[in-house]
Amino acid sequence: MSRVAVAVLGGGISGLSAAYELHRRGTPFVLLEKSHRLGGMIRTEQVDGFTVDAGPDSLVTQKPAAIALCEELGLGDRLIPTRAPRTAYVVRGGRLHPLPPGSVFGIPTGLGQLAAHRLLSWRGRLRLGLETTAPRDRGAREPGDREPEDREPGGQGLGGRELKSQEPGGREPGGRDAEHRDESIGAFFRRRFGPEATDYLAEPLLAGIHSGDVERLSIQALFPQFVEAERVHGSVIRAFRRTAAARAGAAARHGPFRSFADGLETLPRTLAACLPEHALRRGNGVAALTAGPPYALETADGTRFTADQVICALPAHAAAPLVAGVDETLGRLCEACTDTSIAIVVLAFPRSAVAHPLRGSGFVVPRVEPALSITAATWISSKWPGRAPDDHVLLRGFLGGARRPDALALSDGALVDIVRGDLTRLLGIRGEPALVRLYRWPRANPQHNVGHLARVAEIDRRLARAPGLHIIGAAFRGVGIADCVAAGRAAGRTAAEVARSAA
Ligand SMILES: Cc1cc2nc3c(=O)[nH]c(=O)nc-3n(C[C@H](O)[C@H](O)[C@H](O)COP(=O)(O)OP(=O)(O)OC[C@H]3O[C@@H](n4cnc5c(N)ncnc54)[C@H](O)[C@@H]3O)c2cc1C
């Protein structure tokens, strides 16, 4: 049986980033990818003059890891910003309402923005504005309070804290428990901003990004900046106002998102091209993993080999049965990391067939808007330059997630009809589409629900007993590409150091 220093499982951006770091440091590895292409969810198609991202379409600038990797790979000059105006809209009463410029997730930082916030009623705006006087949560520690002990074993930390979970709607008994209390996005928003801002901002924007349930997703896991703002400043609005000037400078110029003229797949493609071809095994998934080190692996075609270290960069549902071969509890913890599925329908129309001016990046649909089935839509040709011929517009609509868990059971025709129907009604579209593409994303959106951080801390404790096994990927720590790059590179670095010290 052959033996490798490190086996990387999964060729998405997490696995590729780990492999890149191993290669840079001269550590021999193999990367095993089930499908015949690398990049995982990052996938771009060129179809009939249109550039279509099937999954993610942007890198965020606030988290530097992905942009830094692009620069290291020589792609810095090819990064492009979104087109202005970068206005995002929210549907209310069947109409599109723009979010005030300079607001953060629709939260105004100034009185002018608050007054101009036509999405919310006067009552909703007043309640939102009163956030500056809302009492600090009894669980939020005062500045200067002692940080809770970081009990995560070395290297794989979340950089976060151990949290007690609080189920949606419930409160943990007692007072001190709240010290590390986890809270849903919905509970946090209702407490600080009131019910209307929860329905029309938090639900479609913050939970919507994750195709999740606002009453279940953890604010601490996904938007720690909100929790930190309350803890340090006693008010999210006051905290965001303090940083508004700096944000306005950078964001006003180019906005917070970047991509490439030929779509986001440029990043994993370039990354893969830096790696030795013989180490990249496509079309051969990992079927079994047993305890080590050295860990014994078996691939779908029956090949067996051992690895001193394993970097598992798979979705949680794919990781669970494999790591269960090392530690059953670890497998169960991975299995408990849930996800949702979505469908994306991409449609192109002649510009003249769309009544709406599409001056912005797209819109989100709150779940309290019963007349619509889609959760959001991106106006791709308004958001990015060069994605469609000049006389056409390119749109993509999202359907499913926690709001409609059975969406992928619908036929292709039904999914396209639903998205097309909603877009037609909202944007005033006439005639037949020039292009139709449908992308199904089963179990693609990890749900970092209340209790997720505590579960990941438990995973890290179990991993301390399995030397050389690393678990990374969107399901566990950060969901976005930047987080995946950072975690992948960190795991690659750690594995390379361990391999060097063992040599
Ligand atoms: C629709 C959508 C839009 C998104 N938009 C954005 C965005 O704009 N910006 C952003 O930052 N993030 C976005 N995200 C999130 C981001 O795309 C993901 O977090 C990231 O791409 C996940 O990378 P990964 O490598 O962890 O996982 P994946 O990309 O899922 O890669 C895992 C790989 O493992 C392989 N695999 C599975 N089982 C096995 C096995 N047994 N053996 C070997 N290989 C296996 C899979 O084939 C896959 O290639 C979006 C996600 C979705 C679904």
The ligand as an SDF file (V2000), in Angstrom:
LIG
                    3D

 53 58  0  0  0  0  0  0  0  0999 V2000
  -25.4360   29.6240   -4.4790 C   0  0  0  0  0  0  0  0  0  0  0  0
  -24.2750   30.0300   -3.6330 C   0  0  0  0  0  0  0  0  0  0  0  0
  -23.7890   31.3180   -3.7210 C   0  0  0  0  0  0  0  0  0  0  0  0
  -22.7110   31.7020   -2.9360 C   0  0  0  0  0  0  0  0  0  0  0  0
  -22.2100   32.9790   -3.0770 N   0  0  0  0  0  0  0  0  0  0  0  0
  -21.0730   33.3280   -2.4400 C   0  0  0  0  0  0  0  0  0  0  0  0
  -20.4270   34.5660   -2.7480 C   0  0  0  0  0  0  0  0  0  0  0  0
  -20.8730   35.3240   -3.6240 O   0  0  0  0  0  0  0  0  0  0  0  0
  -19.2800   34.8740   -2.0680 N   0  0  0  0  0  0  0  0  0  0  0  0
  -18.7430   34.0170   -1.1190 C   0  0  0  0  0  0  0  0  0  0  0  0
  -17.7220   34.3540   -0.5160 O   0  0  0  0  0  0  0  0  0  0  0  0
  -19.3120   32.8130   -0.8540 N   0  0  0  0  0  0  0  0  0  0  0  0
  -20.4520   32.4500   -1.5040 C   0  0  0  0  0  0  0  0  0  0  0  0
  -21.0060   31.2010   -1.2910 N   0  0  0  0  0  0  0  0  0  0  0  0
  -20.3110   30.2790   -0.3770 C   0  0  0  0  0  0  0  0  0  0  0  0
  -19.0670   29.6450   -1.0400 C   0  0  0  0  0  0  0  0  0  0  0  0
  -19.3170   29.3630   -2.3760 O   0  0  0  0  0  0  0  0  0  0  0  0
  -18.7180   28.3440   -0.3530 C   0  0  0  0  0  0  0  0  0  0  0  0
  -18.6360   28.5400    1.0360 O   0  0  0  0  0  0  0  0  0  0  0  0
  -17.3590   27.7810   -0.7810 C   0  0  0  0  0  0  0  0  0  0  0  0
  -17.2560   27.7710   -2.1850 O   0  0  0  0  0  0  0  0  0  0  0  0
  -17.2350   26.3840   -0.1930 C   0  0  0  0  0  0  0  0  0  0  0  0
  -16.0200   25.8250   -0.5560 O   0  0  0  0  0  0  0  0  0  0  0  0
  -15.5630   24.4130    0.0270 P   0  0  0  0  0  0  0  0  0  0  0  0
  -14.2910   24.0710   -0.6280 O   0  0  0  0  0  0  0  0  0  0  0  0
  -15.5740   24.4680    1.5220 O   0  0  0  0  0  0  0  0  0  0  0  0
  -16.7240   23.4120   -0.3770 O   0  0  0  0  0  0  0  0  0  0  0  0
  -17.1590   22.8760   -1.8310 P   0  0  0  0  0  0  0  0  0  0  0  0
  -17.0330   23.9460   -2.8380 O   0  0  0  0  0  0  0  0  0  0  0  0
  -18.4860   22.2510   -1.6250 O   0  0  0  0  0  0  0  0  0  0  0  0
  -16.0960   21.7620   -2.1670 O   0  0  0  0  0  0  0  0  0  0  0  0
  -16.1630   20.4700   -1.6220 C   0  0  0  0  0  0  0  0  0  0  0  0
  -15.6960   19.4940   -2.6850 C   0  0  0  0  0  0  0  0  0  0  0  0
  -15.6890   18.1770   -2.1250 O   0  0  0  0  0  0  0  0  0  0  0  0
  -16.0620   17.2650   -3.1450 C   0  0  0  0  0  0  0  0  0  0  0  0
  -16.4810   16.0040   -2.5120 N   0  0  0  0  0  0  0  0  0  0  0  0
  -17.6460   15.6860   -1.9000 C   0  0  0  0  0  0  0  0  0  0  0  0
  -17.6030   14.4430   -1.4080 N   0  0  0  0  0  0  0  0  0  0  0  0
  -16.3790   13.9540   -1.6930 C   0  0  0  0  0  0  0  0  0  0  0  0
  -15.7020   12.7300   -1.4110 C   0  0  0  0  0  0  0  0  0  0  0  0
  -16.2890   11.7330   -0.7400 N   0  0  0  0  0  0  0  0  0  0  0  0
  -14.4180   12.5810   -1.8460 N   0  0  0  0  0  0  0  0  0  0  0  0
  -13.7940   13.5800   -2.5230 C   0  0  0  0  0  0  0  0  0  0  0  0
  -14.3880   14.7460   -2.8300 N   0  0  0  0  0  0  0  0  0  0  0  0
  -15.6680   14.9490   -2.4040 C   0  0  0  0  0  0  0  0  0  0  0  0
  -17.1640   17.9960   -3.8790 C   0  0  0  0  0  0  0  0  0  0  0  0
  -17.3480   17.4460   -5.1810 O   0  0  0  0  0  0  0  0  0  0  0  0
  -16.6160   19.4230   -3.9050 C   0  0  0  0  0  0  0  0  0  0  0  0
  -15.8630   19.6870   -5.0600 O   0  0  0  0  0  0  0  0  0  0  0  0
  -22.1150   30.7830   -2.0310 C   0  0  0  0  0  0  0  0  0  0  0  0
  -22.6150   29.4820   -1.9430 C   0  0  0  0  0  0  0  0  0  0  0  0
  -23.6860   29.1020   -2.7280 C   0  0  0  0  0  0  0  0  0  0  0  0
  -24.1950   27.6850   -2.6410 C   0  0  0  0  0  0  0  0  0  0  0  0
  1  2  1  0
  2  3  1  0
  2 52  2  0
  3  4  2  0
  4  5  1  0
  4 50  1  0
  5  6  2  0
  6  7  1  0
  6 13  1  0
  7  8  2  0
  7  9  1  0
  9 10  1  0
 10 11  2  0
 10 12  1  0
 12 13  2  0
 13 14  1  0
 14 15  1  0
 14 50  1  0
 15 16  1  0
 16 17  1  0
 16 18  1  0
 18 19  1  0
 18 20  1  0
 20 21  1  0
 20 22  1  0
 22 23  1  0
 23 24  1  0
 24 25  2  0
 24 26  1  0
 24 27  1  0
 27 28  1  0
 28 29  2  0
 28 30  1  0
 28 31  1  0
 31 32  1  0
 32 33  1  0
 33 34  1  0
 33 48  1  0
 34 35  1  0
 35 36  1  0
 35 46  1  0
 36 37  1  0
 36 45  1  0
 37 38  2  0
 38 39  1  0
 39 40  1  0
 39 45  2  0
 40 41  1  0
 40 42  2  0
 42 43  1  0
 43 44  2  0
 44 45  1  0
 46 47  1  0
 46 48  1  0
 48 49  1  0
 50 51  2  0
 51 52  1  0
 52 53  1  0
M  END
$$$$
